[in-house]
């Protein structure tokens, strides 16, 4: 029996659901589930159904999901805008169901992307919203690690090879990393660390193919700062080139980096894109 008032407790990110699946699971008879914004009765959830490339009989809202960021237009009437803007204050979760086109998945289903939060909005009729995914980015990987099994001496050599391969992958695509090592003179842009093995190629705008492996879309960062950068807990202010940290890091060893000038390449052509830094900062979890 379903008891939680948060529908996310019963759905699996990455799985495809049709509206009929959701109606059956949550006993929904409300026909407004066929709209783009739906709040199932009795639950503290708001469902966003996003079709990027819409059919001609639908309102041509401009919606897109890029990485973990959703660019979404509200209803032309604006009736649901306040719910989306104040969803956290009201204790409601926003859940995103996405498809590139209507029949991308069987039964005109949607891929459930997870829980998102309101970042900012602008304009009206329709309002332009930006939401960011707030699923635990490490939780699934941690769970897989927990399920990997007990230590086995016979697998030590194989495990060592896997660990080294994981380090290479984490350090970044070799050519991209080499370019950043040259541009940043082999030193972390924030700490100045010059231990080659500890430095990683961080994408500012998430990797979307070879074209994003550009020096201007990268920073050379110490491994721990790369993790914090990817999690949106550290950013670089594009107007001052100084480090910005999340309030979550106040009182920690990372507080010393707040407002510290980042050391950027001497060559202007190799410095990080200000637009990319601004985009990253807008997605960051700095509250």
Backbone as numpy.savetxt, mean C-alpha at the origin, in Angstrom:
# Nx Ny Nz CAx CAy CAz Cx Cy Cz
-22.21 -19.33 12.88 -23.06 -18.14 12.88 -22.18 -16.89 12.88
-22.49 -15.94 12.02 -21.72 -14.71 11.95 -22.07 -13.82 13.13
-21.07 -13.42 13.89 -21.31 -12.62 15.08 -20.59 -11.27 15.03
-19.46 -11.20 14.34 -18.70 -9.95 14.28 -19.47 -8.90 13.49
-19.30 -7.64 13.86 -19.93 -6.55 13.12 -19.01 -6.01 12.04
-17.85 -6.64 11.87 -16.91 -6.24 10.82 -16.85 -7.37 9.80
-17.35 -7.08 8.61 -17.42 -8.13 7.59 -16.05 -8.61 7.14
-15.02 -7.80 7.37 -13.67 -8.20 6.96 -13.20 -9.45 7.70
-13.80 -9.74 8.85 -13.42 -10.92 9.61 -13.77 -12.22 8.89
-14.60 -12.12 7.85 -15.08 -13.32 7.18 -14.71 -13.38 5.71
-13.86 -12.45 5.28 -13.44 -12.43 3.89 -11.92 -12.53 3.80
-11.46 -13.10 2.72 -10.02 -13.34 2.53 -9.44 -12.43 1.46
-8.52 -11.54 1.82 -7.89 -10.67 0.82 -7.28 -11.48 -0.32
-7.51 -11.04 -1.54 -6.99 -11.75 -2.71 -7.97 -12.71 -3.32
-9.05 -13.01 -2.60 -10.05 -13.95 -3.11 -11.12 -13.20 -3.90
-11.67 -13.86 -4.93 -12.71 -13.25 -5.75 -14.09 -13.60 -5.20
-14.91 -12.56 -5.06 -16.29 -12.73 -4.60 -17.24 -12.05 -5.59
-18.33 -12.72 -5.90 -19.38 -12.07 -6.66 -20.33 -11.40 -5.67
-21.15 -10.50 -6.15 -22.13 -9.88 -5.27 -23.07 -10.94 -4.71
-23.38 -11.96 -5.52 -24.24 -13.04 -5.05 -23.58 -13.80 -3.89
-22.26 -14.01 -3.98 -21.53 -14.66 -2.88 -21.70 -13.87 -1.59
-21.54 -12.56 -1.70 -21.63 -11.71 -0.52 -23.06 -11.67 0.03
-24.03 -11.67 -0.87 -25.43 -11.69 -0.43 -25.73 -12.96 0.35
-25.24 -14.09 -0.14 -25.48 -15.36 0.54 -24.78 -15.40 1.89
-23.54 -14.95 1.92 -22.75 -15.03 3.15 -23.31 -14.15 4.25
-23.76 -12.94 3.88 -24.21 -12.00 4.89 -25.73 -11.80 4.90
-26.44 -12.69 4.20 -27.91 -12.66 4.21 -28.44 -11.28 3.80
-27.98 -10.80 2.66 -28.34 -9.46 2.19 -29.44 -9.56 1.14
-30.49 -8.78 1.33 -31.58 -8.71 0.35 -31.69 -7.32 -0.26
-30.87 -6.40 0.20 -30.91 -5.01 -0.23 -30.36 -4.88 -1.65
-31.18 -4.39 -2.57 -30.78 -4.27 -3.97 -29.70 -3.23 -4.19
-29.50 -2.33 -3.23 -28.47 -1.29 -3.41 -27.05 -1.86 -3.33
-26.93 -3.16 -3.10 -25.61 -3.79 -3.16 -25.05 -3.69 -4.58
-25.92 -3.44 -5.55 -25.49 -3.32 -6.94 -24.90 -1.95 -7.26
-24.86 -1.05 -6.27 -24.24 0.25 -6.47 -22.76 0.16 -6.11
-22.03 1.24 -6.33 -20.59 1.22 -6.07 -20.21 1.35 -4.62
-21.11 1.92 -3.81 -20.85 2.12 -2.39 -22.00 1.50 -1.61
-21.70 0.53 -0.77 -22.77 -0.20 -0.08 -22.39 -0.46 1.37
-23.34 -0.25 2.27 -23.14 -0.51 3.69 -24.10 -1.63 4.11
-23.60 -2.84 4.33 -24.49 -3.94 4.74 -25.13 -3.66 6.10
-26.42 -3.82 6.18 -27.16 -3.53 7.39 -26.69 -4.41 8.55
-26.46 -3.77 9.71 -26.06 -4.51 10.90 -24.56 -4.66 11.06
-23.78 -4.09 10.11 -22.33 -4.22 10.16 -21.66 -2.85 10.10
-20.49 -2.76 10.70 -19.72 -1.52 10.69 -18.74 -1.54 9.52
-19.28 -1.76 8.34 -18.45 -1.89 7.14 -19.05 -1.08 6.00
-18.17 -0.54 5.17 -18.57 0.13 3.93 -17.84 -0.59 2.80
-18.60 -1.08 1.83 -18.01 -1.80 0.72 -17.91 -0.89 -0.50
-16.73 -0.80 -1.11 -16.54 -0.07 -2.35 -16.33 -1.09 -3.47
-17.23 -1.08 -4.44 -17.11 -1.96 -5.61 -16.53 -1.12 -6.75
-15.31 -1.45 -7.15 -14.58 -0.62 -8.11 -14.34 -1.39 -9.41
-14.86 -0.87 -10.50 -14.56 -1.39 -11.84 -13.78 -0.31 -12.57
-12.54 -0.56 -12.87 -11.70 0.49 -13.45 -12.18 0.89 -14.85
-12.41 -0.11 -15.70 -12.86 0.18 -17.06 -14.34 -0.18 -17.17
-15.17 0.83 -17.11 -16.61 0.62 -17.00 -17.27 0.44 -18.36
-18.43 -0.23 -18.35 -19.21 -0.37 -19.57 -19.92 0.95 -19.85
-20.37 1.12 -21.08 -20.93 2.40 -21.51 -22.23 2.77 -20.80
-22.90 1.78 -20.20 -24.17 2.08 -19.53 -23.97 2.53 -18.08
-22.73 2.63 -17.64 -22.44 3.03 -16.26 -21.85 4.44 -16.22
-22.05 5.12 -15.08 -21.46 6.45 -14.91 -19.94 6.33 -15.01
-19.34 7.20 -15.80 -17.90 7.10 -16.08 -17.05 7.70 -14.97
-17.21 7.17 -13.74 -16.34 7.60 -12.65 -14.91 7.18 -12.96
-13.95 7.99 -12.56 -12.54 7.68 -12.80 -11.95 7.06 -11.53
-11.85 5.75 -11.54 -11.35 5.01 -10.39 -10.16 4.16 -10.82
-9.17 4.04 -9.95 -8.04 3.17 -10.25 -7.36 2.74 -8.96
-6.80 1.54 -9.01 -6.04 1.00 -7.88 -4.61 0.84 -8.33
-3.70 1.58 -7.69 -2.28 1.53 -8.03 -1.52 1.11 -6.77
-0.96 -0.10 -6.84 -0.31 -0.61 -5.64 -1.31 -0.77 -4.53
-1.06 -0.13 -3.39 -2.01 -0.20 -2.27 -2.79 1.10 -2.11
-2.83 1.91 -3.19 -3.52 3.19 -3.15 -4.70 3.19 -4.11
-5.87 3.55 -3.62 -7.08 3.62 -4.43 -7.45 5.07 -4.70
-7.60 5.40 -5.96 -8.11 6.70 -6.37 -9.56 6.48 -6.79
-10.48 7.10 -6.07 -11.89 6.74 -6.17 -12.77 7.98 -6.19
-13.74 8.00 -7.07 -14.68 9.11 -7.11 -15.99 8.71 -6.43
-16.46 9.59 -5.53 -17.70 9.34 -4.83 -18.91 9.53 -5.73
-20.08 9.34 -5.18 -21.31 9.49 -5.96 -21.49 10.95 -6.38
-22.05 11.14 -7.56 -22.27 12.49 -8.07 -23.12 13.32 -7.13
-24.08 12.68 -6.47 -24.94 13.39 -5.53 -24.22 13.78 -4.25
-23.14 13.07 -3.94 -22.37 13.37 -2.72 -22.99 12.85 -1.45
-24.04 12.03 -1.56 -24.75 11.59 -0.35 -23.88 10.74 0.58
-22.96 10.00 0.01 -22.15 9.10 0.84 -20.79 9.69 1.21
-20.50 10.90 0.76 -19.17 11.47 0.99 -18.80 11.52 2.46
-19.71 11.99 3.29 -19.39 12.16 4.71 -19.09 10.83 5.38
-19.77 9.77 4.94 -19.50 8.44 5.50 -18.09 8.00 5.20
-17.63 8.28 3.98 -16.28 7.88 3.59 -15.23 8.73 4.28
-15.50 10.01 4.43 -14.54 10.92 5.06 -14.40 10.62 6.55
-15.52 10.32 7.20 -15.52 10.14 8.66 -15.59 8.68 9.08
-15.26 7.77 8.19 -15.46 6.35 8.52 -14.68 5.91 9.75
-13.46 6.42 9.93 -12.69 6.00 11.11 -13.30 6.56 12.39
-13.70 7.82 12.36 -14.32 8.43 13.54 -15.61 7.71 13.91
-16.29 7.18 12.92 -17.55 6.48 13.16 -17.33 5.00 13.47
-16.09 4.57 13.46 -15.79 3.17 13.77 -16.12 2.22 12.64
-16.13 2.72 11.40 -16.46 1.88 10.27 -15.23 1.59 9.43
-15.16 0.38 8.93 -14.08 -0.01 8.04 -14.53 0.17 6.59
-13.59 0.53 5.74 -13.85 0.63 4.31 -13.14 -0.54 3.63
-13.91 -1.32 2.87 -13.37 -2.52 2.22 -13.49 -2.35 0.71
-12.45 -2.75 0.00 -12.40 -2.53 -1.45 -12.49 -3.85 -2.20
-13.43 -3.87 -3.16 -13.61 -4.99 -4.08 -13.31 -4.44 -5.48
-12.33 -5.02 -6.15 -11.79 -4.40 -7.37 -11.75 -5.38 -8.54
-12.01 -4.82 -9.71 -11.80 -5.56 -10.96 -11.45 -4.54 -12.03
-10.63 -4.95 -12.99 -10.26 -4.03 -14.05 -11.40 -3.83 -15.04
-12.15 -4.89 -15.31 -13.31 -4.80 -16.18 -14.36 -5.77 -15.67
-15.59 -5.62 -16.16 -16.73 -6.32 -15.58 -16.55 -7.82 -15.55
-16.06 -8.39 -16.63 -15.97 -9.86 -16.68 -14.52 -10.35 -16.55
-13.74 -9.63 -15.79 -12.36 -10.07 -15.55 -12.37 -11.40 -14.79
-13.33 -11.55 -13.88 -13.42 -12.76 -13.07 -14.76 -13.46 -13.32
-14.83 -14.77 -13.07 -16.07 -15.51 -13.28 -17.24 -14.89 -12.52
-18.40 -14.86 -13.16 -19.58 -14.33 -12.50 -19.53 -12.84 -12.27
-18.70 -12.13 -13.03 -18.53 -10.68 -12.85 -18.10 -10.37 -11.41
-17.24 -11.22 -10.88 -16.79 -11.06 -9.50 -15.76 -9.96 -9.34
-15.45 -9.69 -8.08 -14.46 -8.68 -7.70 -13.39 -9.34 -6.83
-12.17 -8.88 -6.97 -11.10 -9.35 -6.08 -11.14 -8.49 -4.82
-11.27 -9.16 -3.68 -11.29 -8.41 -2.41 -9.86 -8.00 -2.08
-9.63 -6.69 -2.03 -8.29 -6.15 -1.81 -7.96 -5.91 -0.35
-8.97 -5.85 0.51 -8.72 -5.65 1.93 -9.30 -4.36 2.47
-8.83 -3.97 3.65 -9.32 -2.78 4.34 -8.49 -1.56 3.93
-9.18 -0.47 3.65 -8.53 0.77 3.25 -8.96 1.90 4.18
-8.16 2.95 4.25 -8.51 4.11 5.05 -8.44 5.39 4.22
-9.30 6.34 4.58 -9.34 7.63 3.89 -8.06 8.40 4.18
-7.39 8.86 3.10 -6.18 9.66 3.23 -6.48 11.13 3.00
-7.16 11.41 1.91 -7.52 12.79 1.60 -8.63 12.80 0.56
-9.22 13.97 0.35 -10.24 14.12 -0.68 -10.22 15.55 -1.19
-10.78 15.75 -2.38 -10.85 17.09 -2.96 -12.02 17.16 -3.92
-12.46 18.38 -4.20 -13.53 18.58 -5.15 -14.88 18.12 -4.63
-15.87 18.13 -5.50 -17.21 17.70 -5.15 -18.00 17.38 -6.40
-19.02 16.57 -6.22 -19.96 16.20 -7.31 -19.30 15.75 -8.61
-18.46 14.73 -8.66 -18.14 13.86 -7.53 -16.86 14.28 -6.80
-16.75 13.86 -5.56 -15.54 14.11 -4.76 -14.46 13.09 -5.16
-13.23 13.56 -5.24 -12.10 12.67 -5.54 -11.47 12.22 -4.23
-11.47 10.92 -4.00 -10.92 10.35 -2.78 -9.62 9.62 -3.04
-8.76 9.59 -2.02 -7.58 8.74 -2.02 -7.66 7.88 -0.77
-7.63 6.56 -0.96 -7.62 5.61 0.14 -6.35 4.78 0.07
-5.89 4.32 1.22 -4.70 3.47 1.25 -5.00 2.20 2.01
-4.49 1.09 1.49 -4.69 -0.20 2.13 -4.00 -0.22 3.49
-4.68 -0.77 4.48 -4.11 -0.83 5.82 -3.99 -2.26 6.30
-4.07 -3.23 5.39 -3.83 -4.61 5.79 -2.43 -4.71 6.38
-2.25 -5.58 7.33 -0.93 -5.77 7.92 0.01 -6.27 6.83
0.97 -5.45 6.38 1.81 -5.86 5.26 2.78 -6.98 5.59
2.97 -7.24 6.88 3.91 -8.30 7.28 3.20 -9.52 7.85
1.92 -9.37 8.13 1.20 -10.44 8.82 1.17 -11.75 8.06
0.85 -11.69 6.76 0.76 -12.92 5.97 2.11 -13.59 5.88
3.15 -12.80 5.64 4.49 -13.37 5.56 4.91 -13.98 6.89
4.56 -13.29 7.99 4.90 -13.82 9.32 4.18 -15.14 9.57
2.92 -15.21 9.13 2.17 -16.45 9.33 2.80 -17.59 8.53
3.21 -17.28 7.30 3.87 -18.31 6.49 5.16 -18.78 7.16
5.89 -17.82 7.76 7.13 -18.19 8.43 6.85 -19.09 9.63
5.77 -18.78 10.38 5.41 -19.59 11.54 5.06 -21.01 11.14
4.51 -21.14 9.91 4.05 -22.45 9.45 5.13 -23.22 8.70
6.33 -22.63 8.63 7.38 -23.22 7.81 7.94 -24.51 8.41
7.68 -24.75 9.69 8.14 -26.00 10.28 9.30 -25.82 11.24
9.61 -26.87 11.95 10.66 -26.84 12.95 12.04 -26.93 12.29
13.04 -26.58 13.08 14.42 -26.62 12.60 14.84 -28.05 12.27
15.50 -28.20 11.14 15.99 -29.51 10.74 17.44 -29.36 10.30
18.39 -30.02 11.02 19.81 -29.89 10.68 20.10 -30.27 9.23
19.34 -31.22 8.68 19.61 -31.69 7.33 19.32 -30.62 6.27
18.55 -29.60 6.67 18.17 -28.59 5.69 18.97 -27.29 5.84
20.02 -27.31 6.66 20.77 -26.09 6.95 21.36 -25.49 5.68
22.01 -26.30 4.85 22.65 -25.75 3.65 21.62 -25.18 2.69
20.52 -25.91 2.52 19.46 -25.42 1.64 18.86 -24.13 2.20
18.69 -24.09 3.52 18.13 -22.89 4.15 19.08 -21.71 3.98
20.38 -21.98 4.06 21.36 -20.91 3.89 21.27 -20.33 2.48
21.12 -21.20 1.48 21.00 -20.73 0.10 19.74 -19.89 -0.07
18.64 -20.36 0.54 17.39 -19.61 0.44 17.52 -18.25 1.11
18.23 -18.22 2.25 18.41 -16.96 2.98 19.22 -15.97 2.16
20.29 -16.47 1.51 21.12 -15.59 0.69 20.33 -15.08 -0.51
19.51 -15.94 -1.09 18.68 -15.52 -2.23 17.68 -14.46 -1.79
17.13 -14.63 -0.59 16.17 -13.66 -0.07 16.84 -12.30 0.15
18.09 -12.33 0.62 18.82 -11.08 0.84 19.04 -10.36 -0.49
19.43 -11.11 -1.52 19.65 -10.50 -2.83 18.36 -9.88 -3.35
17.24 -10.61 -3.20 15.96 -10.06 -3.65 15.61 -8.80 -2.88
15.86 -8.84 -1.57 15.51 -7.69 -0.75 16.39 -6.48 -1.08
17.66 -6.74 -1.39 18.55 -5.62 -1.71 18.13 -4.92 -2.99
17.36 -5.59 -3.80 16.84 -4.95 -5.01 17.44 -5.52 -6.28
16.76 -5.24 -7.41 17.26 -5.70 -8.70 18.69 -5.22 -8.87
19.61 -6.15 -9.21 21.04 -5.82 -9.22 21.40 -4.55 -9.97
20.87 -4.36 -11.19 21.24 -3.17 -11.97 20.74 -1.90 -11.30
19.52 -1.96 -10.76 18.93 -0.80 -10.08 19.76 -0.47 -8.84
20.13 -1.48 -8.10 20.91 -1.26 -6.88 22.30 -0.72 -7.22
22.91 -1.25 -8.26 24.24 -0.76 -8.64 24.18 0.72 -9.01
23.14 1.09 -9.74 23.01 2.49 -10.14 22.86 3.39 -8.93
22.09 2.94 -7.93 21.91 3.73 -6.72 23.19 3.76 -5.88
23.93 2.66 -5.87 25.20 2.64 -5.13 26.15 3.69 -5.69
26.17 3.83 -7.01 27.04 4.83 -7.64 26.51 6.22 -7.34
25.22 6.43 -7.51 24.64 7.77 -7.33 24.82 8.28 -5.91
24.70 7.36 -4.92 24.76 7.76 -3.51 26.13 7.49 -2.89
27.09 7.22 -3.76 28.47 7.02 -3.30 28.55 5.91 -2.25
27.68 4.91 -2.39 27.72 3.75 -1.50 27.33 4.04 -0.06
26.51 5.08 0.15 26.12 5.44 1.52 24.60 5.62 1.62
24.06 5.20 2.74 22.64 5.37 3.02 22.28 6.85 2.98
21.19 7.18 2.29 20.78 8.58 2.15 20.40 9.22 3.47
20.07 8.42 4.47 19.62 8.98 5.76 20.69 8.86 6.83
21.31 7.69 6.92 22.25 7.47 8.03 23.71 7.67 7.64
24.00 7.58 6.35 25.40 7.64 5.93 26.11 6.30 6.06
25.38 5.26 6.45 25.97 3.92 6.59 26.61 3.51 5.27
27.85 3.02 5.33 28.57 2.63 4.12 28.89 1.14 4.09
28.17 0.34 4.87 28.34 -1.11 4.85 27.54 -1.66 3.67
28.21 -2.06 2.64 27.57 -2.44 1.38 26.48 -3.48 1.60
26.77 -4.47 2.43 25.83 -5.58 2.62 24.54 -5.14 3.31
24.56 -3.99 3.97 23.39 -3.52 4.72 22.54 -2.54 3.92
22.98 -2.20 2.69 22.29 -1.18 1.91 21.37 -1.81 0.87
20.20 -1.21 0.71 19.19 -1.75 -0.19 18.64 -0.67 -1.12
18.18 -1.11 -2.28 17.59 -0.22 -3.27 16.09 -0.08 -2.99
15.69 1.07 -2.51 14.29 1.30 -2.16 13.59 2.05 -3.29
12.47 1.51 -3.73 11.64 2.23 -4.69 10.82 3.28 -3.94
10.72 4.47 -4.49 9.86 5.51 -3.90 8.42 5.23 -4.30
8.19 5.18 -5.61 6.90 4.72 -6.13 7.05 3.22 -6.32
6.09 2.42 -5.84 6.24 0.96 -5.85 6.61 0.40 -7.22
7.35 -0.70 -7.19 7.78 -1.35 -8.42 6.59 -1.75 -9.27
6.54 -1.27 -10.51 5.46 -1.60 -11.44 6.03 -2.08 -12.78
7.24 -2.54 -12.76 7.89 -2.97 -13.99 9.23 -2.27 -14.16
9.92 -2.63 -15.23 11.29 -2.14 -15.44 11.36 -0.62 -15.49
10.30 0.04 -15.98 10.37 1.50 -16.10 10.44 2.20 -14.75
10.07 1.50 -13.67 10.15 2.11 -12.34 11.52 1.90 -11.70
12.39 1.16 -12.36 13.76 0.97 -11.88 14.65 2.10 -12.37
14.24 3.31 -12.07 14.98 4.50 -12.48 15.60 5.12 -11.23
16.82 5.60 -11.36 17.52 6.18 -10.21 16.68 7.26 -9.54
15.93 8.03 -10.34 15.12 9.11 -9.76 13.89 8.58 -9.02
13.63 7.29 -9.13 12.54 6.66 -8.37 13.11 5.78 -7.27
14.31 6.08 -6.83 14.94 5.24 -5.81 15.69 6.01 -4.76
15.93 5.33 -3.65 16.78 5.82 -2.57 17.65 4.66 -2.11
18.88 4.94 -1.78 19.74 3.91 -1.19 19.58 4.03 0.32
19.05 2.97 0.93 18.75 3.02 2.36 19.28 1.80 3.09
19.64 2.02 4.35 19.99 0.90 5.22 18.76 0.00 5.34
18.98 -1.29 5.51 17.89 -2.26 5.44 16.72 -1.92 6.36
17.00 -1.53 7.61 15.90 -1.27 8.53 15.10 -0.04 8.11
15.80 0.96 7.56 15.10 2.17 7.11 14.32 1.91 5.84
14.80 0.98 5.02 14.05 0.58 3.83 12.70 -0.01 4.25
12.72 -0.84 5.27 11.47 -1.43 5.77 10.52 -0.35 6.26
11.04 0.58 7.05 10.20 1.66 7.59 9.69 2.57 6.46
10.53 2.77 5.45 10.12 3.59 4.31 8.97 2.92 3.56
9.09 1.61 3.32 8.05 0.87 2.62 6.75 0.83 3.42
6.86 0.84 4.73 5.68 0.82 5.59 5.06 2.20 5.77
5.70 3.21 5.21 5.17 4.57 5.32 5.42 5.22 6.66
6.41 4.74 7.39 6.72 5.30 8.70 7.85 6.33 8.63
8.50 6.38 7.49 9.55 7.37 7.23 9.38 7.87 5.80
9.60 9.16 5.60 9.53 9.73 4.26 10.54 10.85 4.11
10.62 11.40 2.91 11.51 12.53 2.63 10.64 13.69 2.14
10.73 14.82 2.80 9.99 16.00 2.37 10.62 16.52 1.07
9.86 16.55 -0.03 10.44 16.95 -1.31 10.86 18.42 -1.38
10.26 19.26 -0.54 10.59 20.68 -0.59 11.85 21.04 0.19
12.17 20.24 1.21 13.34 20.53 2.05 14.39 19.44 2.03
14.05 18.29 1.44 14.95 17.12 1.41 15.32 16.67 2.82
14.40 16.86 3.76 14.64 16.41 5.13 13.77 15.20 5.46
14.18 14.46 6.45 13.49 13.23 6.85 12.25 13.55 7.68
11.16 12.89 7.35 9.92 13.01 8.12 9.62 11.64 8.71
9.29 11.59 9.99 9.00 10.30 10.62 7.59 10.29 11.19
7.04 9.11 11.31 5.71 8.92 11.88 5.75 9.16 13.39
4.60 9.58 13.91 4.50 9.75 15.36 4.71 8.42 16.09
4.52 7.31 15.37 4.73 5.99 15.96 6.19 5.75 16.32
7.08 6.51 15.69 8.51 6.33 15.95 9.04 7.30 17.01
8.17 8.20 17.49 8.60 9.11 18.55 8.91 8.30 19.81
10.00 8.67 20.43 10.40 7.94 21.64 11.20 6.69 21.34
11.50 6.45 20.04 12.31 5.29 19.66 13.67 5.77 19.18
14.53 4.82 18.86 15.86 5.16 18.38 15.81 5.89 17.04
14.70 5.79 16.33 14.59 6.43 15.02 14.20 7.91 15.10
13.85 8.36 16.28 13.46 9.77 16.43 14.61 10.71 16.07
15.83 10.22 16.24 16.99 11.08 15.95 17.07 11.48 14.47
16.37 10.75 13.60 16.43 11.06 12.18 15.42 12.13 11.76
14.49 12.47 12.64 13.47 13.46 12.30 14.11 14.78 11.90
13.71 15.31 10.79 14.18 16.60 10.25 15.64 16.58 9.81
16.26 15.43 9.79 17.65 15.34 9.34 17.71 15.51 7.82
18.62 16.33 7.31 18.75 16.47 5.85 19.19 15.15 5.23
18.51 14.73 4.18 18.94 13.53 3.47 20.12 13.88 2.57
21.04 12.93 2.44 22.19 13.13 1.57 21.85 12.58 0.19
21.67 13.47 -0.77 21.23 13.09 -2.10 22.38 13.17 -3.09
22.24 12.56 -4.26 23.32 12.59 -5.26 23.70 14.02 -5.66
24.95 14.21 -5.97 25.42 15.52 -6.43 24.81 15.88 -7.79
24.68 14.87 -8.64 24.13 15.10 -9.97 22.63 15.31 -9.89
22.15 16.44 -10.40 20.72 16.73 -10.35 19.90 15.67 -11.07
20.48 15.11 -12.15 19.76 14.11 -12.94 19.56 12.80 -12.19
20.29 12.62 -11.07 20.19 11.38 -10.31 19.41 11.55 -9.01
19.02 12.76 -8.71 18.29 12.98 -7.46 16.86 12.46 -7.55
16.29 12.07 -6.42 14.94 11.51 -6.46 13.90 12.51 -6.95
12.95 12.01 -7.69 11.87 12.84 -8.21 11.08 13.46 -7.06
10.89 14.78 -7.11 10.09 15.45 -6.08 8.65 14.99 -6.13
8.15 14.72 -7.33 6.77 14.23 -7.45 6.62 12.87 -6.79
7.62 12.00 -7.00 7.56 10.68 -6.39 7.65 10.77 -4.87
8.54 11.63 -4.36 8.66 11.80 -2.91 7.36 12.36 -2.32
6.74 13.29 -3.03 5.47 13.86 -2.55 4.39 12.79 -2.54
4.37 11.95 -3.58 3.39 10.86 -3.62 3.58 9.92 -2.43
4.84 9.54 -2.18 5.12 8.63 -1.07 4.72 9.25 0.26
5.04 10.53 0.44 4.72 11.20 1.69 3.21 11.28 1.90
2.46 11.44 0.82 1.00 11.53 0.92 0.40 10.20 1.36
1.10 9.09 1.07 0.58 7.77 1.46 1.07 7.35 2.85
2.05 8.07 3.38 2.71 7.65 4.62 1.79 7.68 5.82
2.11 6.87 6.81 1.33 6.77 8.05 2.03 7.63 9.12
1.85 8.92 9.00 2.60 9.83 9.86 1.84 10.27 11.11
0.57 9.86 11.24 -0.20 10.30 12.39 0.33 9.66 13.67
